[in-house]
């Protein structure tokens, strides 16, 4: 795992100022990445301390003593054993692939994937105005035509790996691209890939016959 959300994005997540769709994408990365999860917890603690310092929750000694007496008088109950969650699995192109639990409420066992030539598959998960969240599965040995984005494209690799002109990306890697980037994602001959994608605007193809999807200036949401 070599690519992570930038610190500003994690801080927006920690303070709750991020939109729900991108927040879920970051939360999914945090589930996979101990390093970023630790960063997020530290930032949440810092924001919590700042909030307490500006609020007079315990404004005087009497409030403090009253709260302390309530705590000490409370019955102590043994901690409940954590329930084991069933793994979340998606089925696509004859494969069953586990995904993070943060996506559980969005993934249906009866979901129908869109197929693009039987090699690339897309499953819409959520959209809010122009922000679209999808799962995208790329079969082994496939190259997606070069494209760019009018807005932001956030990509989190959930399974497998892919490469483009700028690097190689494995499970857990989080990328965010804007209109300055043109790339052609591809998978190795023996390696498929499942990604979580969030787009704020349609993708726009820049080469080959795939440019037909750009008709009328609409571009394409996967």
N, C-alpha and C positions, 0 to 999 in steps of 0.2 A: 504494500500500500504506500504509494508515493505522492498522491495528489489529494489535497484536503480543501475544505472551504476556507476562504481567507478569514482572518480574525474579525473583520468588521461584520461578516455574515454570521459568525458564531455569536458575536456580541449582540447583534440584533435578535438572534434566537433567544439568548439568555435573558434579555430585558423585555421580550415579548413584543417588539416593534416590527417583526418580520410578518409578511402575509402568511396565511394559513397553508397555502400550497407549497411555497418554498420552505416554510417551517417544517412541514412533514418530510420534505426531501432531506433537510439538514438532520432532523431527528433520526431518519433512517441511516444516514451516515454515522451518526453518533452511536447507534446501536452496534455498528460494525467496527468502530474505531475507538479503542481505549484512550488514545492520546487526545483526540478532540473532545471526547466525553469528559475527560478530566479538565480540559480548558473551559468547557461550558459550565461545569460545576463551580469552578473558581469564580467565573464571571457572575453566575447566579448568586453566589455568596456575597460578592462585592456589592451587587445591586441591592441585595437584601439588607446588608449593613447600612448602606446609604439611605435606604427607605426608613429604617428604624431610627436613624439619627435625625431625621427631619419630622418625625411624628412623635407626639407626646403620649405614647401608649401607656407608659408607666410614669405618669407625671409627678407623682408624689409617693412618699413612703407608705401611706395607707393603702394605696392601690397595690403596691408591691407585696406588702404583707398579706393582703387579702388573697392575691393570686397564689402566693406561696402556701398559704393554709389550705386552699382548695386542692392544690397538687398533692400535698402530703396526706390529705384526708381521703384521697381517691383510692378505690380498691385497685389492687394490682392484679392484672389478668395475664396468664401466660400468652406469649406471642403465638399467633396462629401460624401453622406450617404453610409455607407458600405453595400455591397450587401449581402443578406442572402444566404449562400450556402446551396444547397440541401444536406440532410444527405447522407452519403456514407453507403450503405447497401450491405452485401453479403448474398446470399441464399445457404444454405447447409443443407442436411438431413432434409428438411421440415422446417427449421428455417430461419428467416430473422434477421440478427444480424448487428447492426450499428458498423462501424469501424472508426478510426480517419481519418480526411481529408487529412493527409499527405500521405495516401495510395491511394487516389482517382485516380491518373493517372495510377496506376497499376492494379486496380480492374475493371474487365469488367462484365457487367450484364449477359453476355453470356458465362462466364468462365465455363469450365468443370473441376470438381473436380475429383481427383483420389480417388477411394474407396478401403479401406483395410478391407475386411470382413463386410462392411456395418456399421462399428463402428468407424473407424478412416478415416478421409478424408483429402486430401492434395491438395492445389492449388498453383502451381508454379507461382511466381510473377516476379522474375528476377534472372538472373545468370550472373556472370562475371568471366571468367576463372573457378576456383574451388569454388567460393563463390556463394552459392545458397540461395535465399530468398523465403520462402513459407508461406502461411497460413496453419495452421494445426488445424482441428476440431476433438475433441475427445468427443464421445457421453457419456452420463451419465453412471456410473457404469462400466467403462472400465479400464483395466490395460495394459499398453504397456510393452512388454517384456524388461527385463533389457538390457541395452546397454551402450556403452561408445562412445567416439569420438576421431578420430585421430587428429583432429584440434580443433577449437573452435566452440562451439554451443552457440549462443545468443538466448534467448527466452524472448519474451514480451507477457504477458497475456493480451489479448484484451477484453475477455468476460469470465465470469464464474470463475472457479478455478480448480487447480489440486494439488496433493501432490506427494511427493516422499520420499525416505529414509531420506532426509535432512530437509524437512519442508513442509509448506503449502503456496501456492502462489495464490494471488487474482488479479483481474483486475488492470493493471498498473504496476505490479511487473516485474522487468527486471533482468534476470539471465544470467550469462556467465559461461560456463563450459568447461573444457579441458579434456585431456585424463586421468587425475588422478581420474576422477569421473565416477562411475558406478551407474546408477539409473534406476528406473522403475516407470515412471509417471503414475498416476491413478486418475480417477475422482470419486467423491462420487455418491451414487446411484441416487440422485435427482439433480445432477449438471453436466452439460456439460461444455465444455471449448473450446475457440478459442484462438490460439496463433499465433504470428508472430515469425518465426524462421529464423536464419541465420546460415548456416553451411559452414565452410571453408574446411572440409573434410567429407566423408561419415560417417554415424553412423555405429557402429559395434556391433552386438548383442552378448551377452556373456552368454546367457542361452537359453535352450529349442530349439524347432524346428525352431525358427526364425533365428538361426545361418546359415540356408541355404542361407540367403541373403549375407553371408560373402564369398561365393564361389569365388575363384580366387582372393581373397584379395581385392575385390572391395567395400564391404560394401554396404550401401544403403543411397541415398538421399531420404527424404520423398516425 
